[in-house]
């Protein structure tokens, strides 16, 4: 039963994604495919259904941040080379905030000025 609940929670995406698994599995979003996996139920990835602009923004920011973590490049001095979140979204073909929110990047993730983070 917990496997089905976890799958449905991941499929009906919400910004509180880390609380999706009733058995405490670690939830992650694949940056390239957009599939959502659970460490406890990894045999069943979920394709999220985005139901509102808040969830859409959260999902896009989460995908972009995961993609950024996977592909960090360094410049000649050895420090990470990071552009603005908007430049990164264009580079990785991830849609922006569906409203007029502005994204900012920090070490924990990408934040939106319009939507709860």
Secondary structure as UniProt FT lines:
FT   HELIX           2..11
FT   TURN            15..16
FT   HELIX           17..19
FT   TURN            22..23
FT   STRAND          27..29
FT   TURN            31..33
FT   STRAND          36..38
FT   TURN            42..43
FT   HELIX           53..70
FT   STRAND          73..74
FT   TURN            76..77
FT   STRAND          80..81
FT   HELIX           85..92
FT   STRAND          103..106
FT   TURN            107..108
FT   STRAND          109..112
//
